[in-house]
Amino acid sequence: MHEKRHRKLVRDRVPAIIRSKGEEAQTTVLAPAEFTPALLDKLVEESVELRMAPTRGQLDELADVWEVLTTVVTELGFTLDEVEQAASFKRIVRGGFSERVWLESTSEVPAVRN
């Protein structure tokens, strides 16, 4: 028997889906202190999958990012409304991304002597 190690957070029903295919799934329930770091790792994982997805798979990957993100929001003690308000404030103060600005570099400007 070949064991494949995953060592990652998965959706709640994934172990049952694995078992329904005749495979074994070794699982554990994370302690509260382990859950947030695992969620943040999962957010990175799902973001990378979104980045790599072909156009036809992007909606599914966006759904995965959304599911993890909304869970992170709750786990950190915020509401989606609070996140939206913070995003709106940052959009007003710093702008959004609609203008597609790419920052190439920055440099210090020499002081002008009088």
Backbone as XML, in Angstrom:
<?xml version="1.0"?>
<chain id="A" units="angstrom">
  <residue number="1" name="MET">
    <atom name="N" x="0.852" y="-1.193" z="0.000"/>
    <atom name="CA" x="0.000" y="0.000" z="0.000"/>
    <atom name="C" x="0.886" y="1.241" z="0.000"/>
  </residue>
  <residue number="2" name="HIS">
    <atom name="N" x="0.570" y="2.173" z="-0.873"/>
    <atom name="CA" x="1.340" y="3.400" z="-1.010"/>
    <atom name="C" x="0.636" y="4.535" z="-0.262"/>
  </residue>
  <residue number="3" name="GLU">
    <atom name="N" x="1.363" y="5.154" z="0.660"/>
    <atom name="CA" x="0.797" y="6.268" z="1.419"/>
    <atom name="C" x="1.224" y="7.588" z="0.777"/>
  </residue>
  <residue number="4" name="LYS">
    <atom name="N" x="0.266" y="8.461" z="0.550"/>
    <atom name="CA" x="0.543" y="9.790" z="0.012"/>
    <atom name="C" x="0.295" y="10.802" z="1.127"/>
  </residue>
  <residue number="5" name="ARG">
    <atom name="N" x="1.335" y="11.540" z="1.497"/>
    <atom name="CA" x="1.217" y="12.509" z="2.586"/>
    <atom name="C" x="0.747" y="13.857" z="2.039"/>
  </residue>
  <residue number="6" name="HIS">
    <atom name="N" x="-0.240" y="14.423" z="2.712"/>
    <atom name="CA" x="-0.785" y="15.717" z="2.307"/>
    <atom name="C" x="-0.453" y="16.807" z="3.321"/>
  </residue>
  <residue number="7" name="ARG">
    <atom name="N" x="-0.686" y="16.553" z="4.575"/>
    <atom name="CA" x="-0.402" y="17.482" z="5.670"/>
    <atom name="C" x="-0.897" y="18.894" z="5.362"/>
  </residue>
  <residue number="8" name="LYS">
    <atom name="N" x="-2.205" y="19.011" z="5.133"/>
    <atom name="CA" x="-2.797" y="20.308" z="4.837"/>
    <atom name="C" x="-4.252" y="20.320" z="5.274"/>
  </residue>
  <residue number="9" name="LEU">
    <atom name="N" x="-4.770" y="21.496" z="5.462"/>
    <atom name="CA" x="-6.171" y="21.697" z="5.792"/>
    <atom name="C" x="-7.012" y="21.379" z="4.562"/>
  </residue>
  <residue number="10" name="VAL">
    <atom name="N" x="-8.098" y="20.648" z="4.770"/>
    <atom name="CA" x="-9.009" y="20.331" z="3.673"/>
    <atom name="C" x="-10.436" y="20.672" z="4.096"/>
  </residue>
  <residue number="11" name="ARG">
    <atom name="N" x="-11.300" y="20.757" z="3.115"/>
    <atom name="CA" x="-12.720" y="20.987" z="3.396"/>
    <atom name="C" x="-13.279" y="19.827" z="4.221"/>
  </residue>
  <residue number="12" name="ASP">
    <atom name="N" x="-14.307" y="20.113" z="4.992"/>
    <atom name="CA" x="-14.865" y="19.161" z="5.961"/>
    <atom name="C" x="-15.263" y="17.815" z="5.358"/>
  </residue>
  <residue number="13" name="ARG">
    <atom name="N" x="-15.778" y="17.818" z="4.161"/>
    <atom name="CA" x="-16.296" y="16.573" z="3.568"/>
    <atom name="C" x="-15.249" y="15.784" z="2.777"/>
  </residue>
  <residue number="14" name="VAL">
    <atom name="N" x="-14.047" y="16.313" z="2.638"/>
    <atom name="CA" x="-13.019" y="15.643" z="1.837"/>
    <atom name="C" x="-12.685" y="14.249" z="2.369"/>
  </residue>
  <residue number="15" name="PRO">
    <atom name="N" x="-12.521" y="14.040" z="3.682"/>
    <atom name="CA" x="-12.230" y="12.664" z="4.139"/>
    <atom name="C" x="-13.328" y="11.664" z="3.746"/>
  </residue>
  <residue number="16" name="ALA">
    <atom name="N" x="-14.585" y="12.068" z="3.834"/>
    <atom name="CA" x="-15.684" y="11.175" z="3.437"/>
    <atom name="C" x="-15.647" y="10.893" z="1.940"/>
  </residue>
  <residue number="17" name="ILE">
    <atom name="N" x="-15.302" y="11.880" z="1.154"/>
    <atom name="CA" x="-15.198" y="11.695" z="-0.294"/>
    <atom name="C" x="-14.076" y="10.710" z="-0.610"/>
  </residue>
  <residue number="18" name="ILE">
    <atom name="N" x="-12.961" y="10.857" z="0.080"/>
    <atom name="CA" x="-11.829" y="9.932" z="-0.110"/>
    <atom name="C" x="-12.250" y="8.513" z="0.254"/>
  </residue>
  <residue number="19" name="ARG">
    <atom name="N" x="-12.925" y="8.357" z="1.386"/>
    <atom name="CA" x="-13.369" y="7.025" z="1.827"/>
    <atom name="C" x="-14.380" y="6.417" z="0.851"/>
  </residue>
  <residue number="20" name="SER">
    <atom name="N" x="-15.228" y="7.266" z="0.255"/>
    <atom name="CA" x="-16.228" y="6.763" z="-0.691"/>
    <atom name="C" x="-15.575" y="6.192" z="-1.952"/>
  </residue>
  <residue number="21" name="LYS">
    <atom name="N" x="-14.322" y="6.557" z="-2.181"/>
    <atom name="CA" x="-13.576" y="6.039" z="-3.327"/>
    <atom name="C" x="-12.766" y="4.802" z="-2.956"/>
  </residue>
  <residue number="22" name="GLY">
    <atom name="N" x="-12.982" y="4.295" z="-1.727"/>
    <atom name="CA" x="-12.297" y="3.080" z="-1.304"/>
    <atom name="C" x="-10.916" y="3.300" z="-0.726"/>
  </residue>
  <residue number="23" name="GLU">
    <atom name="N" x="-10.551" y="4.525" z="-0.489"/>
    <atom name="CA" x="-9.248" y="4.829" z="0.096"/>
    <atom name="C" x="-9.404" y="5.134" z="1.583"/>
  </residue>
  <residue number="24" name="GLU">
    <atom name="N" x="-8.297" y="5.103" z="2.298"/>
    <atom name="CA" x="-8.294" y="5.498" z="3.701"/>
    <atom name="C" x="-7.851" y="6.947" z="3.803"/>
  </residue>
  <residue number="25" name="ALA">
    <atom name="N" x="-8.364" y="7.631" z="4.805"/>
    <atom name="CA" x="-7.967" y="9.015" z="5.062"/>
    <atom name="C" x="-7.626" y="9.145" z="6.537"/>
  </residue>
  <residue number="26" name="GLN">
    <atom name="N" x="-6.379" y="9.418" z="6.819"/>
    <atom name="CA" x="-5.947" y="9.641" z="8.194"/>
    <atom name="C" x="-6.090" y="11.136" z="8.473"/>
  </residue>
  <residue number="27" name="THR">
    <atom name="N" x="-6.878" y="11.477" z="9.487"/>
    <atom name="CA" x="-7.128" y="12.889" z="9.777"/>
    <atom name="C" x="-6.945" y="13.168" z="11.257"/>
  </residue>
  <residue number="28" name="THR">
    <atom name="N" x="-6.871" y="14.420" z="11.574"/>
    <atom name="CA" x="-6.883" y="14.896" z="12.949"/>
    <atom name="C" x="-7.609" y="16.237" z="12.948"/>
  </residue>
  <residue number="29" name="VAL">
    <atom name="N" x="-8.107" y="16.633" z="14.091"/>
    <atom name="CA" x="-8.756" y="17.939" z="14.213"/>
    <atom name="C" x="-7.740" y="18.898" z="14.817"/>
  </residue>
  <residue number="30" name="LEU">
    <atom name="N" x="-7.537" y="20.010" z="14.158"/>
    <atom name="CA" x="-6.549" y="20.971" z="14.614"/>
    <atom name="C" x="-6.994" y="21.668" z="15.894"/>
  </residue>
  <residue number="31" name="ALA">
    <atom name="N" x="-6.039" y="21.925" z="16.755"/>
    <atom name="CA" x="-6.291" y="22.744" z="17.946"/>
    <atom name="C" x="-6.519" y="24.180" z="17.490"/>
  </residue>
  <residue number="32" name="PRO">
    <atom name="N" x="-7.239" y="24.960" z="18.285"/>
    <atom name="CA" x="-7.496" y="26.350" z="17.891"/>
    <atom name="C" x="-6.229" y="27.124" z="17.507"/>
  </residue>
  <residue number="33" name="ALA">
    <atom name="N" x="-5.139" y="26.915" z="18.220"/>
    <atom name="CA" x="-3.899" y="27.643" z="17.920"/>
    <atom name="C" x="-3.283" y="27.210" z="16.592"/>
  </residue>
  <residue number="34" name="GLU">
    <atom name="N" x="-3.624" y="26.022" z="16.115"/>
    <atom name="CA" x="-3.093" y="25.518" z="14.851"/>
    <atom name="C" x="-3.963" y="25.909" z="13.657"/>
  </residue>
  <residue number="35" name="PHE">
    <atom name="N" x="-5.217" y="26.238" z="13.924"/>
    <atom name="CA" x="-6.183" y="26.444" z="12.857"/>
    <atom name="C" x="-5.895" y="27.693" z="12.021"/>
  </residue>
  <residue number="36" name="THR">
    <atom name="N" x="-5.651" y="28.828" z="12.657"/>
    <atom name="CA" x="-5.419" y="30.067" z="11.907"/>
    <atom name="C" x="-4.187" y="29.961" z="11.011"/>
  </residue>
  <residue number="37" name="PRO">
    <atom name="N" x="-3.042" y="29.488" z="11.520"/>
    <atom name="CA" x="-1.899" y="29.332" z="10.605"/>
    <atom name="C" x="-2.206" y="28.380" z="9.445"/>
  </residue>
  <residue number="38" name="ALA">
    <atom name="N" x="-2.948" y="27.317" z="9.712"/>
    <atom name="CA" x="-3.311" y="26.378" z="8.648"/>
    <atom name="C" x="-4.222" y="27.052" z="7.625"/>
  </residue>
  <residue number="39" name="LEU">
    <atom name="N" x="-5.144" y="27.876" z="8.091"/>
    <atom name="CA" x="-6.016" y="28.618" z="7.178"/>
    <atom name="C" x="-5.215" y="29.578" z="6.302"/>
  </residue>
  <residue number="40" name="LEU">
    <atom name="N" x="-4.255" y="30.259" z="6.899"/>
    <atom name="CA" x="-3.442" y="31.202" z="6.129"/>
    <atom name="C" x="-2.589" y="30.464" z="5.098"/>
  </residue>
  <residue number="41" name="ASP">
    <atom name="N" x="-2.070" y="29.296" z="5.468"/>
    <atom name="CA" x="-1.355" y="28.467" z="4.492"/>
    <atom name="C" x="-2.292" y="28.045" z="3.372"/>
  </residue>
  <residue number="42" name="LYS">
    <atom name="N" x="-3.517" y="27.693" z="3.724"/>
    <atom name="CA" x="-4.505" y="27.264" z="2.732"/>
    <atom name="C" x="-4.858" y="28.418" z="1.789"/>
  </residue>
  <residue number="43" name="LEU">
    <atom name="N" x="-4.930" y="29.629" z="2.322"/>
    <atom name="CA" x="-5.224" y="30.802" z="1.494"/>
    <atom name="C" x="-4.123" y="30.998" z="0.450"/>
  </residue>
  <residue number="44" name="VAL">
    <atom name="N" x="-2.883" y="30.823" z="0.862"/>
    <atom name="CA" x="-1.770" y="30.915" z="-0.088"/>
    <atom name="C" x="-1.884" y="29.799" z="-1.129"/>
  </residue>
  <residue number="45" name="GLU">
    <atom name="N" x="-2.130" y="28.574" z="-0.669"/>
    <atom name="CA" x="-2.275" y="27.425" z="-1.586"/>
    <atom name="C" x="-3.352" y="27.686" z="-2.633"/>
  </residue>
  <residue number="46" name="GLU">
    <atom name="N" x="-4.518" y="28.133" z="-2.171"/>
    <atom name="CA" x="-5.627" y="28.376" z="-3.096"/>
    <atom name="C" x="-5.334" y="29.548" z="-4.030"/>
  </residue>
  <residue number="47" name="SER">
    <atom name="N" x="-4.629" y="30.550" z="-3.549"/>
    <atom name="CA" x="-4.254" y="31.682" z="-4.402"/>
    <atom name="C" x="-3.305" y="31.241" z="-5.507"/>
  </residue>
  <residue number="48" name="VAL">
    <atom name="N" x="-2.362" y="30.376" z="-5.166"/>
    <atom name="CA" x="-1.443" y="29.839" z="-6.177"/>
    <atom name="C" x="-2.225" y="29.014" z="-7.200"/>
  </residue>
  <residue number="49" name="GLU">
    <atom name="N" x="-3.166" y="28.202" z="-6.729"/>
    <atom name="CA" x="-3.985" y="27.413" z="-7.656"/>
    <atom name="C" x="-4.794" y="28.315" z="-8.577"/>
  </residue>
  <residue number="50" name="LEU">
    <atom name="N" x="-5.309" y="29.419" z="-8.054"/>
    <atom name="CA" x="-6.023" y="30.385" z="-8.889"/>
    <atom name="C" x="-5.085" y="30.966" z="-9.940"/>
  </residue>
  <residue number="51" name="ARG">
    <atom name="N" x="-3.897" y="31.307" z="-9.519"/>
    <atom name="CA" x="-2.890" y="31.882" z="-10.436"/>
    <atom name="C" x="-2.572" y="30.925" z="-11.580"/>
  </residue>
  <residue number="52" name="MET">
    <atom name="N" x="-2.552" y="29.634" z="-11.284"/>
    <atom name="CA" x="-2.168" y="28.625" z="-12.266"/>
    <atom name="C" x="-3.354" y="28.082" z="-13.072"/>
  </residue>
  <residue number="53" name="ALA">
    <atom name="N" x="-4.558" y="28.396" z="-12.670"/>
    <atom name="CA" x="-5.745" y="27.810" z="-13.300"/>
    <atom name="C" x="-5.962" y="28.326" z="-14.712"/>
  </residue>
  <residue number="54" name="PRO">
    <atom name="N" x="-6.372" y="27.439" z="-15.600"/>
    <atom name="CA" x="-6.792" y="27.911" z="-16.924"/>
    <atom name="C" x="-8.080" y="28.724" z="-16.756"/>
  </residue>
  <residue number="55" name="THR">
    <atom name="N" x="-8.390" y="29.535" z="-17.708"/>
    <atom name="CA" x="-9.559" y="30.415" z="-17.626"/>
    <atom name="C" x="-10.815" y="29.666" z="-17.210"/>
  </residue>
  <residue number="56" name="ARG">
    <atom name="N" x="-11.031" y="28.497" z="-17.759"/>
    <atom name="CA" x="-12.258" y="27.746" z="-17.459"/>
    <atom name="C" x="-12.294" y="27.242" z="-16.014"/>
  </residue>
  <residue number="57" name="GLY">
    <atom name="N" x="-11.162" y="27.200" z="-15.331"/>
    <atom name="CA" x="-11.124" y="26.724" z="-13.946"/>
    <atom name="C" x="-11.052" y="27.825" z="-12.910"/>
  </residue>
  <residue number="58" name="GLN">
    <atom name="N" x="-11.019" y="29.060" z="-13.364"/>
    <atom name="CA" x="-10.831" y="30.175" z="-12.437"/>
    <atom name="C" x="-11.992" y="30.363" z="-11.468"/>
  </residue>
  <residue number="59" name="LEU">
    <atom name="N" x="-13.209" y="30.138" z="-11.923"/>
    <atom name="CA" x="-14.352" y="30.328" z="-11.032"/>
    <atom name="C" x="-14.284" y="29.358" z="-9.853"/>
  </residue>
  <residue number="60" name="ASP">
    <atom name="N" x="-13.959" y="28.104" z="-10.103"/>
    <atom name="CA" x="-13.826" y="27.132" z="-9.016"/>
    <atom name="C" x="-12.723" y="27.535" z="-8.054"/>
  </residue>
  <residue number="61" name="GLU">
    <atom name="N" x="-11.615" y="28.003" z="-8.583"/>
    <atom name="CA" x="-10.504" y="28.413" z="-7.713"/>
    <atom name="C" x="-10.864" y="29.671" z="-6.926"/>
  </residue>
  <residue number="62" name="LEU">
    <atom name="N" x="-11.583" y="30.594" z="-7.560"/>
    <atom name="CA" x="-12.067" y="31.777" z="-6.836"/>
    <atom name="C" x="-12.994" y="31.369" z="-5.695"/>
  </residue>
  <residue number="63" name="ALA">
    <atom name="N" x="-13.836" y="30.369" z="-5.945"/>
    <atom name="CA" x="-14.735" y="29.877" z="-4.898"/>
    <atom name="C" x="-13.937" y="29.304" z="-3.730"/>
  </residue>
  <residue number="64" name="ASP">
    <atom name="N" x="-12.840" y="28.605" z="-4.028"/>
    <atom name="CA" x="-11.992" y="28.069" z="-2.961"/>
    <atom name="C" x="-11.333" y="29.192" z="-2.169"/>
  </residue>
  <residue number="65" name="VAL">
    <atom name="N" x="-10.807" y="30.194" z="-2.873"/>
    <atom name="CA" x="-10.197" y="31.344" z="-2.189"/>
    <atom name="C" x="-11.242" y="32.025" z="-1.307"/>
  </residue>
  <residue number="66" name="TRP">
    <atom name="N" x="-12.444" y="32.207" z="-1.844"/>
    <atom name="CA" x="-13.523" y="32.862" z="-1.099"/>
    <atom name="C" x="-13.868" y="32.070" z="0.169"/>
  </residue>
  <residue number="67" name="GLU">
    <atom name="N" x="-13.997" y="30.748" z="0.038"/>
    <atom name="CA" x="-14.341" y="29.914" z="1.191"/>
    <atom name="C" x="-13.290" y="30.030" z="2.287"/>
  </residue>
  <residue number="68" name="VAL">
    <atom name="N" x="-12.027" y="29.972" z="1.900"/>
    <atom name="CA" x="-10.962" y="30.097" z="2.895"/>
    <atom name="C" x="-10.946" y="31.507" z="3.480"/>
  </residue>
  <residue number="69" name="LEU">
    <atom name="N" x="-11.059" y="32.513" z="2.627"/>
    <atom name="CA" x="-11.018" y="33.901" z="3.097"/>
    <atom name="C" x="-12.151" y="34.198" z="4.075"/>
  </residue>
  <residue number="70" name="THR">
    <atom name="N" x="-13.366" y="33.765" z="3.763"/>
    <atom name="CA" x="-14.483" y="34.036" z="4.678"/>
    <atom name="C" x="-14.296" y="33.299" z="6.006"/>
  </residue>
  <residue number="71" name="THR">
    <atom name="N" x="-13.667" y="32.138" z="5.968"/>
    <atom name="CA" x="-13.382" y="31.420" z="7.209"/>
    <atom name="C" x="-12.302" y="32.145" z="8.003"/>
  </residue>
  <residue number="72" name="VAL">
    <atom name="N" x="-11.283" y="32.661" z="7.328"/>
    <atom name="CA" x="-10.232" y="33.440" z="8.000"/>
    <atom name="C" x="-10.837" y="34.665" z="8.666"/>
  </residue>
  <residue number="73" name="VAL">
    <atom name="N" x="-11.704" y="35.359" z="7.954"/>
    <atom name="CA" x="-12.349" y="36.557" z="8.504"/>
    <atom name="C" x="-13.031" y="36.221" z="9.827"/>
  </residue>
  <residue number="74" name="THR">
    <atom name="N" x="-13.833" y="35.173" z="9.829"/>
    <atom name="CA" x="-14.544" y="34.754" z="11.042"/>
    <atom name="C" x="-13.570" y="34.324" z="12.125"/>
  </residue>
  <residue number="75" name="GLU">
    <atom name="N" x="-12.578" y="33.536" z="11.749"/>
    <atom name="CA" x="-11.608" y="33.019" z="12.719"/>
    <atom name="C" x="-10.824" y="34.143" z="13.391"/>
  </residue>
  <residue number="76" name="LEU">
    <atom name="N" x="-10.570" y="35.222" z="12.660"/>
    <atom name="CA" x="-9.843" y="36.364" z="13.230"/>
    <atom name="C" x="-10.757" y="37.309" z="14.000"/>
  </residue>
  <residue number="77" name="GLY">
    <atom name="N" x="-12.047" y="36.995" z="14.029"/>
    <atom name="CA" x="-12.973" y="37.782" z="14.838"/>
    <atom name="C" x="-13.586" y="38.980" z="14.142"/>
  </residue>
  <residue number="78" name="PHE">
    <atom name="N" x="-13.529" y="38.998" z="12.823"/>
    <atom name="CA" x="-14.110" y="40.099" z="12.068"/>
    <atom name="C" x="-15.374" y="39.631" z="11.361"/>
  </residue>
  <residue number="79" name="THR">
    <atom name="N" x="-16.098" y="40.582" z="10.790"/>
    <atom name="CA" x="-17.240" y="40.264" z="9.941"/>
    <atom name="C" x="-16.892" y="40.665" z="8.510"/>
  </residue>
  <residue number="80" name="LEU">
    <atom name="N" x="-17.615" y="40.107" z="7.550"/>
    <atom name="CA" x="-17.396" y="40.491" z="6.165"/>
    <atom name="C" x="-17.689" y="41.974" z="5.951"/>
  </residue>
  <residue number="81" name="ASP">
    <atom name="N" x="-18.672" y="42.504" z="6.686"/>
    <atom name="CA" x="-18.970" y="43.935" z="6.590"/>
    <atom name="C" x="-17.778" y="44.778" z="7.047"/>
  </residue>
  <residue number="82" name="GLU">
    <atom name="N" x="-17.120" y="44.354" z="8.122"/>
    <atom name="CA" x="-15.945" y="45.092" z="8.607"/>
    <atom name="C" x="-14.815" y="45.062" z="7.578"/>
  </residue>
  <residue number="83" name="VAL">
    <atom name="N" x="-14.616" y="43.924" z="6.960"/>
    <atom name="CA" x="-13.570" y="43.814" z="5.943"/>
    <atom name="C" x="-13.918" y="44.697" z="4.748"/>
  </residue>
  <residue number="84" name="GLU">
    <atom name="N" x="-15.178" y="44.683" z="4.336"/>
    <atom name="CA" x="-15.598" y="45.523" z="3.215"/>
    <atom name="C" x="-15.423" y="47.000" z="3.542"/>
  </residue>
  <residue number="85" name="GLN">
    <atom name="N" x="-15.741" y="47.408" z="4.765"/>
    <atom name="CA" x="-15.555" y="48.805" z="5.167"/>
    <atom name="C" x="-14.075" y="49.177" z="5.159"/>
  </residue>
  <residue number="86" name="ALA">
    <atom name="N" x="-13.222" y="48.297" z="5.666"/>
    <atom name="CA" x="-11.783" y="48.557" z="5.665"/>
    <atom name="C" x="-11.260" y="48.646" z="4.238"/>
  </residue>
  <residue number="87" name="ALA">
    <atom name="N" x="-11.746" y="47.762" z="3.368"/>
    <atom name="CA" x="-11.329" y="47.788" z="1.963"/>
    <atom name="C" x="-11.790" y="49.074" z="1.286"/>
  </residue>
  <residue number="88" name="SER">
    <atom name="N" x="-13.008" y="49.505" z="1.587"/>
    <atom name="CA" x="-13.538" y="50.733" z="1.013"/>
    <atom name="C" x="-12.712" y="51.933" z="1.450"/>
  </residue>
  <residue number="89" name="PHE">
    <atom name="N" x="-12.356" y="51.970" z="2.725"/>
    <atom name="CA" x="-11.527" y="53.063" z="3.242"/>
    <atom name="C" x="-10.169" y="53.080" z="2.537"/>
  </residue>
  <residue number="90" name="LYS">
    <atom name="N" x="-9.537" y="51.920" z="2.422"/>
    <atom name="CA" x="-8.236" y="51.851" z="1.753"/>
    <atom name="C" x="-8.357" y="52.249" z="0.287"/>
  </residue>
  <residue number="91" name="ARG">
    <atom name="N" x="-9.461" y="51.879" z="-0.336"/>
    <atom name="CA" x="-9.687" y="52.243" z="-1.738"/>
    <atom name="C" x="-9.774" y="53.760" z="-1.877"/>
  </residue>
  <residue number="92" name="ILE">
    <atom name="N" x="-10.441" y="54.418" z="-0.923"/>
    <atom name="CA" x="-10.571" y="55.880" z="-0.951"/>
    <atom name="C" x="-9.212" y="56.535" z="-0.720"/>
  </residue>
  <residue number="93" name="VAL">
    <atom name="N" x="-8.464" y="56.052" z="0.258"/>
    <atom name="CA" x="-7.196" y="56.674" z="0.638"/>
    <atom name="C" x="-6.063" y="56.322" z="-0.333"/>
  </residue>
  <residue number="94" name="ARG">
    <atom name="N" x="-5.948" y="55.065" z="-0.725"/>
    <atom name="CA" x="-4.802" y="54.598" z="-1.517"/>
    <atom name="C" x="-5.166" y="54.186" z="-2.938"/>
  </residue>
  <residue number="95" name="GLY">
    <atom name="N" x="-6.463" y="54.118" z="-3.226"/>
    <atom name="CA" x="-6.913" y="53.707" z="-4.543"/>
    <atom name="C" x="-7.152" y="52.213" z="-4.602"/>
  </residue>
  <residue number="96" name="GLY">
    <atom name="N" x="-7.674" y="51.778" z="-5.734"/>
    <atom name="CA" x="-7.910" y="50.355" z="-5.954"/>
    <atom name="C" x="-6.859" y="49.822" z="-6.912"/>
  </residue>
  <residue number="97" name="PHE">
    <atom name="N" x="-7.277" y="48.947" z="-7.802"/>
    <atom name="CA" x="-6.355" y="48.375" z="-8.771"/>
    <atom name="C" x="-6.867" y="48.523" z="-10.203"/>
  </residue>
  <residue number="98" name="SER">
    <atom name="N" x="-7.944" y="49.285" z="-10.378"/>
    <atom name="CA" x="-8.580" y="49.382" z="-11.689"/>
    <atom name="C" x="-7.709" y="50.067" z="-12.737"/>
  </residue>
  <residue number="99" name="GLU">
    <atom name="N" x="-6.760" y="50.883" z="-12.311"/>
    <atom name="CA" x="-5.903" y="51.576" z="-13.273"/>
    <atom name="C" x="-4.689" y="50.748" z="-13.678"/>
  </residue>
  <residue number="100" name="ARG">
    <atom name="N" x="-4.543" y="49.570" z="-13.085"/>
    <atom name="CA" x="-3.494" y="48.612" z="-13.454"/>
    <atom name="C" x="-2.084" y="49.190" z="-13.332"/>
  </residue>
  <residue number="101" name="VAL">
    <atom name="N" x="-1.844" y="49.982" z="-12.289"/>
    <atom name="CA" x="-0.541" y="50.619" z="-12.094"/>
    <atom name="C" x="0.478" y="49.591" z="-11.603"/>
  </residue>
  <residue number="102" name="TRP">
    <atom name="N" x="1.606" y="49.503" z="-12.305"/>
    <atom name="CA" x="2.712" y="48.599" z="-11.943"/>
    <atom name="C" x="3.867" y="49.478" z="-11.467"/>
  </residue>
  <residue number="103" name="LEU">
    <atom name="N" x="4.287" y="49.335" z="-10.220"/>
    <atom name="CA" x="5.400" y="50.129" z="-9.685"/>
    <atom name="C" x="6.699" y="49.440" z="-10.040"/>
  </residue>
  <residue number="104" name="GLU">
    <atom name="N" x="7.473" y="50.081" z="-10.870"/>
    <atom name="CA" x="8.728" y="49.503" z="-11.349"/>
    <atom name="C" x="9.852" y="49.704" z="-10.342"/>
  </residue>
  <residue number="105" name="SER">
    <atom name="N" x="9.995" y="50.906" z="-9.811"/>
    <atom name="CA" x="11.061" y="51.168" z="-8.843"/>
    <atom name="C" x="10.793" y="52.490" z="-8.144"/>
  </residue>
  <residue number="106" name="THR">
    <atom name="N" x="11.549" y="52.735" z="-7.093"/>
    <atom name="CA" x="11.518" y="54.013" z="-6.401"/>
    <atom name="C" x="12.961" y="54.423" z="-6.132"/>
  </residue>
  <residue number="107" name="SER">
    <atom name="N" x="13.187" y="55.699" z="-5.914"/>
    <atom name="CA" x="14.523" y="56.193" z="-5.553"/>
    <atom name="C" x="14.354" y="57.456" z="-4.746"/>
  </residue>
  <residue number="108" name="GLU">
    <atom name="N" x="15.364" y="57.742" z="-3.947"/>
    <atom name="CA" x="15.324" y="58.954" z="-3.148"/>
    <atom name="C" x="15.600" y="60.143" z="-4.030"/>
  </residue>
  <residue number="109" name="VAL">
    <atom name="N" x="14.929" y="61.242" z="-3.731"/>
    <atom name="CA" x="15.128" y="62.484" z="-4.459"/>
    <atom name="C" x="16.148" y="63.290" z="-3.662"/>
  </residue>
  <residue number="110" name="PRO">
    <atom name="N" x="17.241" y="63.743" z="-4.305"/>
    <atom name="CA" x="18.240" y="64.545" z="-3.569"/>
    <atom name="C" x="17.592" y="65.799" z="-3.000"/>
  </residue>
  <residue number="111" name="ALA">
    <atom name="N" x="18.021" y="66.148" z="-1.809"/>
    <atom name="CA" x="17.519" y="67.367" z="-1.173"/>
    <atom name="C" x="17.997" y="68.584" z="-1.957"/>
  </residue>
  <residue number="112" name="VAL">
    <atom name="N" x="17.129" y="69.565" z="-2.088"/>
    <atom name="CA" x="17.465" y="70.807" z="-2.768"/>
    <atom name="C" x="18.112" y="71.742" z="-1.758"/>
  </residue>
  <residue number="113" name="ARG">
    <atom name="N" x="19.300" y="72.261" z="-2.090"/>
    <atom name="CA" x="19.994" y="73.201" z="-1.175"/>
    <atom name="C" x="19.731" y="74.624" z="-1.623"/>
  </residue>
  <residue number="114" name="ASN">
    <atom name="N" x="19.438" y="75.458" z="-0.682"/>
    <atom name="CA" x="19.189" y="76.875" z="-0.988"/>
    <atom name="C" x="20.418" y="77.700" z="-0.759"/>
  </residue>
</chain>
